[in-house]
Structure formats: structure tokens, C-alpha cells
């Protein structure tokens, strides 16, 4: 961000946030047992997504994961009565969470001698619905005991500053954003590609 007149406040909040962030990750090395139409099977558990299935056409090994920065920064953000401070703390938390996921990606690439990697997260596309959170967590075992993340009744993760998904090796980077036509999305990482949506079967 630009160093504006409130930069000293931001610096203070960054220093405070670092004491509240507890970055943790859990992952598992998995081998795909079966690929059928729009479904893959891992450890006897099925994950349903035509896009995921297509991305794994030539892939045998994948890495389901969950990362989190814990709940303390989130609690501090909610407790603040200053809306600007809330915004800054929330932004710091989001960046910390993305940094945690990227750290895991770099670790996997180094540990397993991989070049390119991409990931998909349940709920990021209509094709891979959020209902796939439950089987994904089942593959990973007791995620709450491992890193303190659980699914609520709506299949959202608690703490909220958590991310889940499957990393997989790929020569050409894939972003779910490429298949999502939603406009004005602050989280967009790639432009919508209608041709690719047709190729993946999202558009007929």
C-alpha cells in the first residue's frame, strides 16, 4: 500500500498482528485410485468436479491441504470499534493467509521435486461445490486436532482465516478465476476465459 499519512498506524498494527498470527498447515500425499467422468477417488473417498477431474487427466499424485493463521487476529479484528483499524487488520490477515498457502506451495515443490503447481478449492466454482469440503477433510483426517480448523454446519471453516484445497502438479498454471465470469471480484487472480470454459465443459 502507499505510504500515506496513516502509515505509522499500519506499521503498529502489523507489529501487533504478528504476535497474534499462528500459521499452521496440514497436507497429505495422495495417489488417485480412480478417475471416472466427473469424479476422482482418493483413499476410497470420492471428490466430484468435472474441472478437477480434467485438471488431473495426466496426474497421479496430489496434495490435499488446509492452512490457517489461527483465530486470535480474527478475534482482535472483531473486537475493534475502529472501522479503519478493522479494515487494516482484516487485510493483514488475508495477506498472512495467502503467504501461508504460498509457503506450503514452495515447500511441496521443494520437498517433492515439482516444477509447476496449481490448486483448486471447494466452493471456488459451481462445478466443485462447497459440499466437497467434507470429503476433503475426511481425506486429511482429524484436521481440528492437527491445526485447529473445523467445518461448521454450513461447511465453512472455523477459524475463518483458513483455506483448503488440493495442490496438483501442472505445466500450465491453472486458476479457477479463468472459469468464473463474476465481475468486480477483489480476489480475482486471472481474467475470465470463455474459450477455456467451453473446453472444460462449463459452457455448452
Secondary structure, 3 states (H helix, E strand, C coil): CCCCCCHHHHHHHHHHHHHHCCCEEEEEEEEEEEEECCEEEECCEEEECHHHHHHCCCCCEEEEEEEECCCHHHHHHHHCCCHHHHHHHHHHHHHHHHHHHHHHHHHHHHHCCCCCEEEECCCCECCECCCHHHHHHHHHCCHHHHHCCEECCCCCEECCCEEEEEEEECCCCCCHHHHCCCCCCCCCCCCCCHHHHHHCCCCC
